Amino acid sequence: MLKVILLIIVCMVIIFLFRKKKSKRSLVECNINCEYKCKEGYFKIKGKKNNFTIEKNGEFKFLIKDGQIIACKDKRKNSEFVYYGGVE
């Protein structure tokens, strides 16, 4: 009887830990797809939680990684991102 109770407790702990890891993983992989309009312009945000782009008025595009702007693209002049500090 004691073995059965111990086995049930171990299974519950394993299930709890697996669900906790799975919920953390899903937050990191969360997709973002938003549009926002205000007096400063029209903004589109697309990507994942830690790696996404912000587009302003269809002219400028900013690449965000881990909360920092790492590159900018002026769609009127250039078709490629210009990275800050030489980081790609």
N, C-alpha and C positions, 0 to 999 in steps of 0.2 A: 504494500500500500504506500509506503514511504517513497519507494522508487517511482511510482506513478505520479505522485504529487510533485516530486523533484523534477521529473521529466516534463510535466506540464509547465512548471515555473520556468525552466530553461527555454522551452519553446516560446513562451510568452515574451521573454527577454529578447530572444533572437528576432521575433516578429517586430517588436517595438523598435529595435535598433535598425532593422532593414527599412521600416517605414520612415524613420527619422532621416536616414541618409537619402532616401528617394525624394522626400519633400525638399531637402536642401538642393539636390541636383536639379530639380524642376525649376527652382527659382533662378538659378544661374542660366539655364537654357531658355528662359522666358523670352518670347518674341515681342518686339515693340513695333507698332504700326499706328502712328498718330498723325493727325493734322490739326493745325492751330492757326486761327486768323485773328490778328489784332491790328492796331494802328501802325505798328512797326513793319508789318508785312504778313506774308503767308508762309507758314513753316510746316515741313513734313519731316517726321522722325521715323526711321526704319532701321531695324537690326535686332540684335540681341541685347540683353541687359548690360553687359560689360563691353560691347563692341557695336556701335551704331553710328548712323549718319544723320545729320540735321541739314536740311535743304531750305534755303531762304529765297522766296520769290522765284524759284527756278533758276537763279543766277549763281548763288554761292552754295557750296556744299562743304560741310565740316565733318571730319572723321573723328569720332570720340572713342577712346579706348581706356578702360579702367578709370573713367571720370575726368580724363584730360583730353583737350583738343590736341591731336597729334598731327593733323594735316588739314589743308584747305584747298578747295578747287574753285576757281573762277570760271564758270562754264561759258562765259562770253569770250574769254581769251584762250583758255587752256583746257584740254580734255583729260589731263592727269592731275592727281593730287600732288601738292607741294608739301613735303614733310618738314616739320619744325625740328631743328637740331640734327638733321641728317638721319633721323630714325625712320625706318620703313617697316 
